[in-house]
Amino acid sequence: MDFDKILEKCGNAGRYQYLMILLLGYIAFTTTVHYYSQNIIGFVPQHWCYHEKLANLSFEEIAAIYAPFGKEASCTRLDTIEGDRVTVSTEACQRWIYNYDYGFRSMNAELNWVCQNAYKARIGQSLFFLGSLMGTFTFGMLGDKIGRVRAVILANQCGFVGDFLTTYASNLVQFAIFRCISGLAATANYYLMFILVLEYLAPKLRNLAISGTLGICFCLGALVAPWLSVLAGNWRIYLTCSALLQLVVALFYFVVQESAQWLITRTNVEGAIARLKHIAHFNGQEVPASDFEAFRRHCIVKRKLSNQPEQTAGIIDLLRTPNLRKTSLLVVITFMLTSLSFNTISRNVEGLGLSPFVVFSLFAVVVPPSGFIQGLLQSRVGRKATAFLAMLCTGLLSCALGVALSTEGAQHNVTLLLAFALPMRLGISMCYTVTSQFSSELLPTCVRSRGIAAVHLAAAGASFVSPYLIHLGTKLAAAPSLILALLLMSASICVLMLPETNNRQLPITLADGEAFGKDESILSFDCWRRHDDDVPKEPAEEVRLQQLNGQAKPEAEV
């Protein structure tokens, strides 16, 4: 009796599974608030260089005085003000007047990280991504060493510590170090929990239940994050709230069961059975002792697979054969380009002519529709065509926006900017999620977890550039959009060179990975081929287990 069968007897769609989905939703919510906190605390409100004669004027009057200076108004220091006549000082501005958006006092405003000091916030954001890169690797390794539950809790506590310490930062060095600590949790706090939940769910809950819950919770997180900061009124209070949300995850230790499959890989079969018994009790299921004994024998037999080459395969084995090497490198490049584009578009909420709080909310609203459209497209045209179309359309929109932003008038046309920005946000959400799924399906099962960890590491490294790409828009408005268009077009070309995975038996061994999609052309889309010759979906690993089980029966009976 294999794991799926014993789990079905213990309940794979019962109360415990729905509790896990809710806890995953909470993780998705807190992850979103944590992820976007880096942007929110760095919002730059409308500001002008301080002058004593401006102290008692309204913001409209101050804006009118600085209007002739255009884009340089925020950093221009005035020497004398006599009615409509003003003279410019040669000295750098040291003090500013801020028009706080919705009354929120951001970190940039409090520490005066604007104008010549604006780069400091970008350094902190880059260190956040560097922390994410280190955290993905570190907690991925810890997940295999100390267990999924402990790794999830530790990752979230790093986020808690990092956010809490950031509230005491008063200079660039402190801010950079604390944001790096906070960034350790940026990927691992969600990714490990997702794997843990997936292992205990019935197949029927792995699509609609998870996708629907995640879509709603990601949307809620993106909606709550900006308005929580408005309610807090100050970036330090807001970060404290974000930290406390992550602190709650420590209570998961008393609710969430450790991964039974991980325990089996650690040869702790009795520990796995103890977790399964707890789940059966929670779900109100009575499982005979004979079933657990059959499962115990199955685990003993499965250990014989450890002598197979696939069980000792590593990441480097993905590069040993030509077709698998090509697929693996294309997966890495595609995910890097997509991740960089996603982080840039989703975080770029300033400069659209509206309050960044409003833009954040509008961006959040398009996330659930993107998942629905993606699901419909994938079921009809396949993974490859969905990824290609999403990247192509988003790239063309980004190119059109770049061309529009090259004219002075378009930069102040709010309707035009939103007409491009919202579809781009919807499109990049599709690009990122379909690429994530597509990548995991293309890598062979025997190295899938380690391969995906390497892919996420590369993506985190690429995202290190994102804050600087956004900052480039303050100097050259059209540059970020044109660069994003180039990135997405390049990613769409890479996708065309990958094989389709929809309605296909996925590769399990390295040999399967080398043979997978070897004779496919770049236009081999799932919607253009007949499905009557599909490979049967019988898992190859299960067939091999059955063969070994037959060979081992006499051994087990002794």
N, C-alpha and C positions, 0 to 999 in steps of 0.2 A: 504494500500500500504506500503510494508516494505521498508527497507533501500536499498536493492539491486535493487528493482524495480524503486525507485525514482532516484537512482544513474544512472541507465541505461537510464532513460529519460534525465537526465542532461548531460550524456555522461560519460561512464566508460572506453572508449578506444579512447579518443579524444586528443586534443592538451595539455590539462592540465595533463593528465595521462603520456604522453610522456615527458613533462617537469619534472614531478615528478621522472620518471625513470632516467632522466639525472642528476637530483639533487642527487638522491640516488647513482648514479655512482660516482659523485663528492665526496660524503661522503665516499664511499668505497675506493676511491683513497687516500683521505687525511687520512683516518683511517689506511690504510696500511703504508703510509709514517710515520705516527705518531707511529704506533706499532713497526716498525722495527728501528726507530731512537734509541731506547734503545740499540740495538745491535751495530749499526753503530758507534755511538759515543764512544763505548767501544772497538773497534777493537784494537788489540795489534800488532803493526808492529814488524818486525824482529829487535832485539835489543841485544846489548852487553854492558857489564860494561865498563865505560869510563877509558881510560888510556892515558896520554899525548903522548905516543909514537904511539898511534893509530889514533891520530887526523888527520894526513895527508894521511892516507892509504885509499885505496878504500874499498868498502863493501866486495868485493870478498876476498881481502887480510885479512881483519879482520875476516871474516868467516873461512878462512883457519887456522888462528892462534888459534881460539877457537874450531875448529873441534874436537880435541881430547877429549873435555869435554862432547860431546854429548848433551843430553837434558839439562844438567846443564850449558851449555855455556852462556846462557842469564843472569844468575845470579851469575856467577863466577867472582870474582874480582882478577885481576892479580897484582902481586907485582912487578916483573921485567920481562922485555922482551928483550932478547938478541938473535936476529935472530930467529932461530927455538926453542930456549930454553926459557921457561917461568916458572915462579914460581907463586904459588897461594897465595894470601893474606888471612889472617884469618878475616879481617874486612869485614863488610857487604857493598854491593855496594850502593852508594848514588847518582850516576850520570850514565847516559847511553848514548850510541850512537844509534840513531834510523835510520833504513832504511825505510822511509815512503812509504807505498804502494800507488802508483799513486799520490804521493805528499800530501796525506790526513793526516793532523795532528789530531789524535784522542784525546779524553779526557784523556785516560789512558797514552798516551805518554806525553801530556802537563803537567799533574799533577804527572807524574812518578808513576802511580799506576800499577806497574809491580813487579814481583818477590815477596818479602815479603809483598808488599802492594796491590797485585792483588785482594785480597778479598774485597777491598773497593768498586770496581765497581759492584761486585756481590750483595753486600748489597743494593746498589742503585737500581739494577734490581729487587731485592726481594720487596723493598718498592714500586716499580712501580706496581707490581702485588697486593700488599696490597691495594694500591690506587684504582686499578681496582675492587677489591672486595667491597670496601666501595662505590665506584661510582655506581656500578651495583645496590646496594641496595638503595642508596640515590636518584639517578635519577629515578629509577623505582618508588619509592614512590612519587617523585615530579611529575612524568608524570601523576599520578592519581590525584594529587592535583592542579597543575597549568597548566596542558595541555602538550601534546606531543611536540608541536613546541617550547615552552619556555624551556622545559627540554632538547631537542636536542641542542638548542643554548647554554644553560648554560653548558652542558657537554663539548661541543667543546671549549667554552671559558676557561674552566678549563684546557683543553689541551694546549690552547694558553698561558695562564698564567704560567703553569708549565714548558713548553718548554722555554719560554722567560726568566723566572727566572733562569733556569738551566744554561743559558749562562753566568751568573754572579757567579756561584758556584766556590769556591776555596778550599773547604775542604769537608770532608765526611758528616758532619752534614747538611750543606747547600744542598749538592747534594742529600742526602737521602730525605730530606723534599720536595725539589722541584720536585724530581721524583715521590714522592707519590702524589703530587698535579697533576702532568701530568698524572699519572695513573688513576685518577678519570674518565678520558674520554675514557679509553682504550676499554671499551665494550659498555657503554651507548651511545657514540657518533654515533654509527652505529645501534645498536639494536632498539632504539626508532624510528629512521627514517625509518627503514625497516617496522616496524609495521604500521607507519603512511601512508606510500606509499601503502602498501598492502591493506589497507581499502578502497582505492579509485580506485582500479584497477579491470577491468573485469577479469574473470577467465582465458580467453585465453591469457592474458598478464602476468599471475602470474608464468608461467613456463619458456617458452623460452625467453621472453623479459627480465624478471628480471634475470634469470640465466645467459643468455648471457651477459647482461650488467655488472653484478657483476663479472663474470669470467674475462672479458676484463679489467675492472677497477682495480680489485685486482692484475691482472698480470701487468698492467701498473704501479701501485703503487710500486710493488715489484721491477720492473725494474728501475723506476725513482729514488727510494730512495738511492741506493748505488751510482749511477752516479751523482746525485745531490750533494752528499757529496764530490765527487771527484771534481766537478765543483766549489764548494764552497771552497775547500782546507783546511778548518778548521772546527772543530766540532761546534764551537760557531756560525759561519755563517750558517752552515747547520741547526742547531736547530732553528735559527731565521727564516729561510725559511719555515721550518716545522710548526712553530707557526703561521706565516702569512697565510698559507693555511687554518688553522682552523679559523682564525679570519674572513675570508670571509663568514663563515657559519652564522654569525650574520645577513647578508642580507637576509637570508631565511625568516625572520620575515615578510618581505614585499611581499613575493611571495607565500609561502606555507600556505595553509589554515589549520586551526586547525582541528583535527579529529572530524568529525560530530558525530560519534558513541560515542566518549568520552563525547562530549557535551550533548548527550542524557542521558548518565548515570548520568550526573550532573543536570538532569532535565532542561537543557537549550535547549529546543526544538527549540525555535525561533533562537538561535544562530546557531544551526545545519542547519536550513532552510536557513539562511543568507549565510552560507558557500556553500551550495548546489546551491543556486541561482548564486553565483559568479562563480562557476565551470561551470554551464550551460551557463552563458554569455561568459566565456572564450572559451568554446567549440563551441560557436555559436548555441546553442540549445534553442528553445522556449518551455518552460514548462508551461502548464496552471496552474492557481492559484488553480484550483480544485484538481490537483494532489498533490500539497503541503498541501492542507487541508486534503486530505485523508491520507497523510503521518503523519500529525499532530495527527489525530485520532488514527492511528496505534500506535504511540508512547505512547499515553495515555493508550491504552489497554495493551501494553507491560509492563507497570509499575506494572500491577497486578501480573506478574511473580515474583516480588520482595518478594511476600509472600511465594514462594515455597522454600523448604529447600535448594535446590541447589544454590539459589541466595545468601545465607548467609554462604555457605561452605568456609572453610579456608584450609590452608596448612595442619593443624593438622588432618583434616578429611581424608586425603589420607592414614593415618596410622591406621584408626579405624577398617578396615575390612581386613581379611588376604590376599586375592588375590591382592587387590589394594595396600596394604602395600608392598607386595613382588615386584610388578611391579614398584612402586615408588622408592623403595630403589635400585633396580637393575638399574633403569634409572640414579639415582644419581651416583652410583658407576661407571657405564659404562662411563658416560660423564666426570667424574673426571679423570679416567684413560686415556681416549682418549684425553682430553684437555691437561693433563700433557705431554703426548707423543707428541702431535702436537706442543706445544710450545718448547719442547726440540729439536725436529728434525728440525723444520722450522728455529730456531734461531742458530743452531749449524753449522755455516758456516766456522769456522776456523779449522785448523788442517787437511784439506783435500789435502794439497799440492798445492793448487791454491790460488790466491788472493781471499779474502772473497768477494770482489766486483764482481768477475767473478762467484763465486759460488752462490751468491744471484741472479744473472741474470739467471743462469741455473735453479735454483729452481723455479723462477718465470715462466719460459717457460712451465713447466710441469703442472701448475695449470689449464689452460683451458682444456687440454686433460683429466685431472682427472674428471672434471665436466661432460664432454661428456661421458666418460666410465661409470661413476656413473649413469647417466640418462638412458643409454642403459640397464645396469644391473638391475636397479630398475624396469623398465617396463617389464622385462622378468622373473626375479627370485624373485622380491619383496625386501622390505626394509631389512628384517631380514637376508636373504641369502647374500645380498650385503654387509651389515655391517660385517657379520661373515667372508666372504671371504676376504674383505679388511683388517680386523684386523689380520686374520690368515696369509695372505701372507706378510703383512708388518712386523708382528712379526717374521716370519721365516727369512725374509731378515735381520732384525736387529740382530737376533741370529747368522746368518752366518757372518755378518759383525763383530760382537763381537769376534767370533772364529778367523776370519782372523786377527783382530787387536791384538790378543794375541801373534802374531809372529812379531818380529822386522822388518823383511823385508816388510811385508804388510803395515806397517804404513807409508812407504814412496813410495808406489806404487799408484800414482795418478789415473791411469786408473782403477785399482781395486776398490779403494775407491769410485770413481764416479759411477762405475757400480752398487754399492750397494746404494749409497746415493740418486741418482736421482729417482730410482724406489721407494725407501722408502718415499721420499718427495711426489711423486705422490700418493702413497698408503695412507699416513697419511692425505692428503687433502681429499681423499674419505672418510676415517674413520670419520673425524671431521664433514664434511657436512652431511653425511648420518645419523650420530648419532644425530646431531642437529635436523634434520627433524623428525627422528624416535621418539625422546624423546617428541617433541611437540605433536605428534599424539597419543601417548600412554596415556597422562594425560587427564582426562575428561575436557570438555569445561568449566564447571562451576568454575574450579580452575586452568585452563591451564596457564594463564598469571602469576599468583603468583607462581605456581609450577615451571615454566620455570625460573623465576627469582631466586628461591631457588636453582635450578640445576646449574645455571650460577655462583651463589655465591660459591657453593661447588667446582666448577671447577676452579674458580679464586683462592680459597684457596689452591687447589692442585698444581696449576701452580706456587705458591710461591716457590716450591722446584726446579723448572726448572733451574734457574741460577746455583744452587749448583751442580745439576746433570751434567750440561755442564762442570762446573769447575772441577768436578771429573775426566773428561777425560784427563786433563793435568797431573794427577798423575797416573791414571790407564786407559790407552787408551781403553781397551775393556769393562770397567765397564759400561759406559752409554748405550752402545748398548745392552749388556746382560740384564740390568735392564729394558730397553724399551721393549725388547722381552718378558720379564716376565709380564710387565704391559699389553701389547697388547694381549698376550695369555689369561690373566685373563679376559680382556674386552670381548674377543670373546666368552669365556665360559658364561659370563653374558648375552650376546646377545642371545645365544641359549635358555636361560630360559625366554626370553621375547616373547610375542605373535606377530604374523605378523599383519601389519596394511594395507598393500597394498590390494586394491580391497575389503576393509571392511568398513562398516559404523563405524565411529569413536565414542568412548564413549562421551556422553554429560553430563549425570548426574553421581553422585557418584555410583548409583546402576549399571549404564551401565559400569562404570570402574571396579567394582567388578566382573561383569559377563564376561567382555571382555577377551577372550582367556583362559577362566578358564579350559577348557578340552583339550587344545592343548599340544602336546608333544614337546620336545626340537627340534625335527626334522620336525616340521610342517612348511615347507617352502611353499611360495605361488606358486612356480613352480611345486609342487608335488600334488596339489589338483585341483579338478574340480571347475570351476567358475560358473557353471549353478545354484548353490545353494547360490550365494552371496546374502547378505541382501540388499534390495533396498536402494538406496541412498537418499530417501526422508528425509530431515532434521526433526528430532523429535521435535526440538524447534519450527519449523514453524507450525507443526501439532497442537501443544499445543496453539500457538498463534491464529490459526484459530478457535480453540475451544473456547478460551477466547473471541475472537472477536464476535463470535456468541452470547455468553452470554452477552456481553457488548453493543450490538447494541441498545437495548432499552434505556440503560443508556445514550449513546452518543446522542441519538435523543432527549432526554428530554431538 
